[in-house]
Amino acid sequence: MMQAVAVTDLHGNIRLYELLLRVVDVWRISSVFITGDLAPGAHLDKTEAEQDDKGVRVQASFWEKQFIPLLENFLLEHRQSDIYVIMGNDDRRVNELRLIDFDEAIPNFHLMNDRLITLRDACRKKAFFPGELPLLYVAGYPYVPPGGTLLMDWVKYENRVRLRPEEMDPCADIYEIGISTSSAGHGSTIAEDLGDFGAYLKKNERSDTQISYDPRTTIHLFHAPPYNTVLDWATPRGRHDHVKLSDHVGSVEIHRFIQAQHPYLVLCGHCHEAVVTGDYKVDLEGTRCVNPGSQAHLNVLSLVQFDLYNPQHMKQFFIHAGR
């Protein structure tokens, strides 16, 4: 029985959110995972300071008038379905508190930024089938390496080497060049966070401190896919100053983490076109890693359905939302 679905990078397309909830209802899905870039984006121009204020306002309106009312009505009527989300590099962090408040008000909505909790479906199943099914957990990590957009809210250097994007001044700092609505999280690197991920997650007061973190029983939500895989394969980017640019845009440190820690399951996003240029799934050191991809600009829902307790059992669907 495939009781879970994963999607990513819906970028505020409310028709796709409505379609997703119809699928959850008809297919009787218990767990929904959305791995970042939830809200509509706004192109940033550093020369226009008011652009970021506009982006904050646009997304605040989306949370208050569309996203939260839609999901609240659905979740109150579907109490056996849970939705787990992380924000992504296009989501303004200054608005994070709106989703935290929603999380605290609705027991089956879970904002997973830097957080570790027990999978509610596993708790319910465990009560009826003790000893037959594993108790599973969910952890979220929304950060991506530099190189996407000028918004820095969910961007971290990979490690202390502080590599910049190929086209960026090597003496510049990403946080000075880019725009931030919040400086939270900028003090560490991805390598440092993942080096002791359990300790990192416990620093967040919204994590369940009673849980002993074990990557082998935890579903990991990353916005960035692991580097140099079919999941982060972008369209060819050509050359810069006669140097070929990499066609992979994921995280080296997330790749290393997966190889070293063998997580139960990894769900990611960020690279929309990987599902076309690469694939939606790959196995790294025995861990199934999934990027559903995004075709939000075409009003197509890219969705992966899978079995929570046998994650090798999964299918991908492309469902058009219509006109």
N, C-alpha and C positions, 0 to 999 in steps of 0.2 A: 504493500500500500504506500503510495507516494503522497505524503501528507504535508509537504512543504514546498514553497516556491521562493525563488530569488529573482529580483530585478535590480536594475541600477540606472542611475543617470537619467531620471525622468524629467529633470530640469523644469519643473513646474507645469508640465503638460497635464492639466486637470482631467482631460478626457482619458488619458492613459491610467491615471489613478482610479477613475471610475470604472474603467474596464478591468483593471487589476482586482478591484473589490468584487466585481461580478464574477470573475473567475474563482476567487476565494470562496464565494458563496456557493456557486454551482458545483465546484469540485470538492467542497467540504475540506478546505485546507485549514490545518491547525496552526501552522507557523509561516509567517511571511517575513522575508529578509530584504531590506532595501539598502544597498551599499553605497550611498552617498549621492551628492549633487541632486538634492531633493527639490530645490526651489528654482524659479526662473533666474537665469543669469542676466548680467548687465555688463556690456563691454566697458572695460576701464581704460581711461586715458589719463595718464599721470599729469598732463598739462591742464586738465579740467578737474579741479578739486571737488566740485559739486557732484561729479559722476558717482563717487562712492556713496555720498549721501543719498543719491537717487537709488542706487542698488540696494541700500539698507531699507529704504522706504518701500520699494517694490516688493522685496521679499517679506518685510513685516506685514504688508497687506495680504500677500499670498498665504502666510501662516494663519492670520486671523480670520480672513474671509473665505478661504477655500480649503486649505489642507486640514486644519484642525476641525472645522465643522463637518467636513465630509467623513473623516476618520472617526470622529466622536460618534456620529449617528450610526455608523457601521459597527463599531466595536461594542457599543451598548446593546446592539441587537444580536451580536455574534460573540458571546462571552467565551466561547471555546476556541476562538481564533486570537492569536497574538501577533503583533507586528513589531519587529525589531529593526531599528534604523540607525545609521550613522550619517553625519553630515559629510560633505565633500568640499573640495577646494573651490567650488563656485558658490558655496553657501556662506553668508556673512555670519561670523561667530557672535557678533554683538546681539543677534537675535536668538542665540541658543537658549536663553532663559525662557523664552516662550514655549519651546518644546520641552524643557525640563518641567515647567508648570503643568503642561499637558500630560506628561508622563506620570506626574504625581497625582493627577486627578483621575486618570483612566488606567485601571490595573492591567489591562492587556495591550497597552502601548508602551514601548520600551525605547528610550533614547540611549544608545549604547556608546556614545563618545567616551573613550578612556574608561570603560566600565566592564565589570564582570558580574554576571548573575546566573541563576539556574534557569535552564530552559523549562518553561512552564509545562509544555507538552510531556516532557520526560517525567516531571513530578506527577502528573495525572496518570500516565501509563504505569509508573512505578507502583502506584497505589493498588492497581488492579493486577499487575503482573510482576510481583516482587521477585527479583533474582533472574528474570528472563530478559529484561532490557536494561541497558546502561543508563545511569543518571548523567545527563549531558548538561553542558553549560554554554554560555554565549559571552564572547568578549568582543569589544569594538575598538578600532584604532583608525581614525579618519585621515591621518596625515599622509601627504605625498611629498616626493622630492621636488626641488626647484625645477621650473621649466614649463609649467602649464600656462598660467595667466599672471597678471600683476597683483592679484589678490593673494595676500600672504597669510591669511587667518589659519589655514590648515596646511601650511607648508613648513617642512623642517629639512635642514641639511641631512644628508644620509649619515655622515660621520664627521669627525673633527677635521678631516681634510678639506671640508667645505667646498666641494666642487660646484662650480656654477654652470648654468646652461652654456652651450658652446658659443652662442652669439653674445654673451654678456661680458662686460668688462671684468677681467679676472681680479681686479683690485676692489671691485664694488661689493657691497653687502646686499643680499636679497631683500632684507627687511627695510633697508634705506631706499632701495630702488622701487620696491613694491608698495602696496597700500594695505594697511591692516585696520580692521575695525576693533580688534582686540589683540593684545600682545601675549595673552595666555598661551603657554606651551612653547614659546620661542626659545627658552633657555636650554633645551636639550636637543639631542639628535635622535634620529630614528634608531641608530645602532645602540645608543645608550638606553633608550626606552625598552627596546626588545631584548637587550642583554639580560635583564632580569624583569621579564614582562609581568610576572606575578606581583613583585614589589611595586612596579610602576602602577598597576591597576589598583592596588590597595591604597594608593595615595588619594584616589578619588573617593570622596565620602559617599558617593552614590553606588559604589561597588559593594557587594555582599561580603563583608569581612569574615563571615563564617565559612566561606568557601576556601578550600585549599586548591590553588590554581594548578591544574594539570593540563598541559596542551593536548594530551592524547585523548581527553574527553571533552574538549572545548571546540565549539564552532567559532571560528575567527572571522570577524567582519573587518576587512581592510578596504579602504577606498583605492589605494594603489595596488596594482597587480604585481606579482613577482617579475623581476627583470629578466629579459632575454628568454621569454617563453611565448607560446602562441597566444597568451592572454594579454600581452602588452605590445603586440605587433601593430604599429601604426602605419598609416600610408607613407610611402617613401618620402623623406624630407629633403633629399638632394644633398647639396654641399654648402659649406660656409667657409669662405676664404680658402677654397680648394681642398678643404677637409670634409670627408663624407660624414654626414650626421647619422647617428644611430637611428634605426627604424624601430627601436624598442624604447618605451617611455616609462617603464615600471620602476620598482625599487629593488636595488641590489640587496639591501639589508633585509628586506622582507623575504627575498629568495633565500638568503643565508639562514634566516630564522626558521623557515619551513624545513630546510634540509637538516638543520641541527635538532629541532624540537619535535618534528613529526606531529603537527596538529591533527586533530580528528578530521576537520574539514575547513577549507579556506574559501570564503566567498568575497569577491572583490568587484571592481568596476573601473571607472576613470577613463579607460581606453575604449571609446565607443565602437570603433571599427574593427577591433580584434576579432569579433565574431565572424567577420567577413574575410579579413586578411589572414587570420589565424584560425582559432577554434574557440569554443566556449569552455572547454575543459582540458586539463592536463594533470597527470599524476607526477608529483615530485617526491621522491624517497618514500613512496607509499601513501602520500597525502593527496587526496583529490582536491584540486584547486579549480574554481569556477569563476568566470567572468561572463555574465549573461549578455553583455554588450548593450548598446542603446541605438534605437532608431526613432527616438522621440520626435525628431524633426520631420519624420514621415508619418507620424501618428500610428506607428507600429509598436506594439508591446513585445519586447524581446524578453522571454520568460523561461526560466529553467525550473522544472518540477522534479523533486527528488524524494527519496525515502530517508528520513532523519536517521534511521537506525541501520541503514545500509546505503551510504552515500554514493556507492558505485552505481546504484540503480537510479538513473535519471534520464530525462528527456528535455529537449529544447523545443519551444514553440514560438512562432511569430504570428501575432494576432493583430489584425488591423482594426483600429477603432472606428473606422467609417468616416464619412464626411459630415 
